[in-house]
Amino acid sequence: MSQLAIIGGTGLTALDGLTIDEKRTVTTPYGMPSSELLFGNFHGKSVVFLPRHGRGHTVAPHKINYRANISALHQVGVEKIIAVAAVGGIQVDLPPGALAVPDQIIDYTYGREQSFYSDNFSPDKHIDFTYPYDEALRQALLKAAIALNITVHDGGTYGATQGPRLETAAEITRMAQDGCAMVGMTGMPEAYLARELNISYASCALMVNWAAGLSDKLITMAEIEQTLAGGMKQVKQVLARLIQMQ
Ligand code: HPA
């Protein structure tokens, strides 16, 4: 079985159920990843876990060293990544608490290091990204959720914003017009960097709030945390089932 990694986001900085065998500090030509890599056993299978925002959630989305994170996972032989993401729901059928496995991305971020080849570019490094997520891994996530009777939305466009601020209502109106189903701050360049290194990558997205302007309330961390607690339980169940099915 090829080595699988889970990148945990907001609400998933620790993966309970993961028996940690080793914490490994990995250095990369791009600097240090968000934390040590945690090697362990999750429901009987070996996994590598990396908390995207660091172990104490101290790294802001626009400050994450995405290249170091993906490079470190590549160095230790990871061939598949499941990225867990807490996002805002834009599409009407994606309310807080809904789970989705997105199938497209629009990147609104700026100033982030987008490529491993920035300083040694050549024409063959314009890499196909038509379908940003790995379809087999997407299907595996969907299958795991269905096996558990957990409702999951198949597809949708993930709009990646710069953060750390949340969006304005007008920005969300524009993103909805662009076709975004959900909005998060960390999906890019993470997905593309995985593609550059030929690592299969899919995302399990949990809606934790209605995106800005889509409900009659302002977005509060209290609302997000409440949804996160219940939602991440489901995400962990899906991950466990997916890993057992690998
Ligand atoms: N916008 C951007 N990122 C997010 C949101 C949001 O509304 N909710 C959780 N992550």
Residues whose N, C-alpha, C, O or C-beta is under 5 A from the ligand:
A	BS01	HPA	A86 V87 G88 V183 G184 M185 W210 A211 A212
